[in-house]
Amino acid sequence: MLIRGGVTHPVNSFAADVREGLGRDGQKELPSKYLYDDVGSALFEVITRLPEYGLIRAEERILRRHSGAIAERLASHGIAVELGSGSGRKTRRILEALAQRQSTTYCPIEISSTALESCERELDDLPNVSILGFETEYLDGLGRAVARREPGEGVMVLFLGSSIGNFDRGPGEDFLRKIRRALEPGDALLLGTDLEKPLDQLIPAYDDALGVTAVFNRNLLARINRELGGDFDLSRFEHVALYNARERRIEMHLRSLEKQTISIGGANFTFQRDETIWTERCHKYGRQEAAEMAKRTGFECVAQWVDSEWAFAENLLVAS
Ligand SMILES: C[S@@+](CC[C@H](N)C(=O)[O-])C[C@H]1O[C@@H](n2cnc3c(N)ncnc32)[C@H](O)[C@@H]1O
């Protein structure tokens, strides 16, 4: 069964965020959530199938092998809320395992309507699972999903794909604290963290041979042209993926190949040659780091599974 919980679109926030991010004196920056319009969500699906991007397959293997064990620990958790579900392909395993024990309400929270629709289509055939999707930001959706809990019913939150890595470390912990505040003791958070690994494995995952990630990144400029009347010439920007060793993160940037001025809805933004727009950060973690973050944010890490082919950890946290 499929129900839509509602849509919340912050009016004009895309335009305001673009103006603010490109108008900065120092490093220009655009929030990574804007990478996911219709085209971006479709491109991300292609990225998940590229040989270089091992992260998603690693998490799929973990969930295929261990969903039964995860569900066993969550006997009374009848609501599963997924933050940024994407296509939901990986989530099938965990929902099947949960729904074998009890009827389950699955609430995907997505900012991208395309991703949300494909998630709902992907999982609509699961027996004993009702789908209630919310097209909105993470915490707004979490609050609305949790409000539906019946007395005594537990909530499980899924934050997969190492999307926590799109936050800087401090703000990432603040985000975990906000999730915790929306929950009750005994509720669970399944948190995927991509682990540190050799650069010859890591860099190609964000700079693949086919150039799909480059197109995914440049689509943000195309989206500004489409939706905000920008005049970016995409051929004058190149995709850059670099590893920042001090911060232990991949950074994606778009580098201006020449000095140029871009007009967006009547406002002008000047780029120097080689100046970049920072579009995404993907932090990498030590194996124990999720447990340490859990302790500092009101959770306890009760189990962890690590893939043997691609260093990726699935961490089961329980709200203290
Ligand atoms: C990197 S993808 C991961 C998708 C999926 N969780 C996976 O592991 O394959 C991030 C997803 O989160 C969504 N997203 C990003 N920022 C969001 C936000 N602030 N609120 C809700 N959804 C968001 C995007 O639209 C995208 O589908």
The ligand as an SDF file (V2000), in Angstrom:
LIG
                    3D

 27 29  0  0  0  0  0  0  0  0999 V2000
   24.0100    9.7720   -1.8810 C   0  0  0  0  0  0  0  0  0  0  0  0
   22.2950    9.5070   -2.1550 S   0  0  0  0  0  0  0  0  0  0  0  0
   22.0980    8.0200   -1.2000 C   0  0  0  0  0  0  0  0  0  0  0  0
   20.8330    7.2690   -1.5290 C   0  0  0  0  0  0  0  0  0  0  0  0
   20.6230    5.9870   -0.7210 C   0  0  0  0  0  0  0  0  0  0  0  0
   20.5010    6.2590    0.6990 N   0  0  0  0  0  0  0  0  0  0  0  0
   21.7570    5.0190   -0.9590 C   0  0  0  0  0  0  0  0  0  0  0  0
   22.4450    4.6820    0.0020 O   0  0  0  0  0  0  0  0  0  0  0  0
   21.9320    4.5840   -2.1100 O   0  0  0  0  0  0  0  0  0  0  0  0
   21.5360   10.7250   -1.1130 C   0  0  0  0  0  0  0  0  0  0  0  0
   20.0220   10.8020   -1.2620 C   0  0  0  0  0  0  0  0  0  0  0  0
   19.5420   11.6710   -0.2250 O   0  0  0  0  0  0  0  0  0  0  0  0
   18.6850   12.6660   -0.7690 C   0  0  0  0  0  0  0  0  0  0  0  0
   18.9310   13.8920    0.0310 N   0  0  0  0  0  0  0  0  0  0  0  0
   20.0580   14.6470    0.0550 C   0  0  0  0  0  0  0  0  0  0  0  0
   19.9450   15.6480    0.9400 N   0  0  0  0  0  0  0  0  0  0  0  0
   18.7030   15.5290    1.4940 C   0  0  0  0  0  0  0  0  0  0  0  0
   17.9990   16.2580    2.4960 C   0  0  0  0  0  0  0  0  0  0  0  0
   18.5600   17.3140    3.1040 N   0  0  0  0  0  0  0  0  0  0  0  0
   16.7580   15.8510    2.8340 N   0  0  0  0  0  0  0  0  0  0  0  0
   16.1800   14.7680    2.2180 C   0  0  0  0  0  0  0  0  0  0  0  0
   16.8040   14.0370    1.2590 N   0  0  0  0  0  0  0  0  0  0  0  0
   18.0560   14.4000    0.9100 C   0  0  0  0  0  0  0  0  0  0  0  0
   19.0920   12.8000   -2.2240 C   0  0  0  0  0  0  0  0  0  0  0  0
   18.0130   13.2400   -3.0260 O   0  0  0  0  0  0  0  0  0  0  0  0
   19.5760   11.3890   -2.5790 C   0  0  0  0  0  0  0  0  0  0  0  0
   18.5460   10.6090   -3.1360 O   0  0  0  0  0  0  0  0  0  0  0  0
  1  2  1  0
  2  3  1  0
  2 10  1  0
  3  4  1  0
  4  5  1  0
  5  6  1  0
  5  7  1  0
  7  8  2  0
  7  9  1  0
 10 11  1  0
 11 12  1  0
 11 26  1  0
 12 13  1  0
 13 14  1  0
 13 24  1  0
 14 15  1  0
 14 23  1  0
 15 16  2  0
 16 17  1  0
 17 18  1  0
 17 23  2  0
 18 19  1  0
 18 20  2  0
 20 21  1  0
 21 22  2  0
 22 23  1  0
 24 25  1  0
 24 26  1  0
 26 27  1  0
M  CHG  2   2   1   9  -1
M  END
$$$$
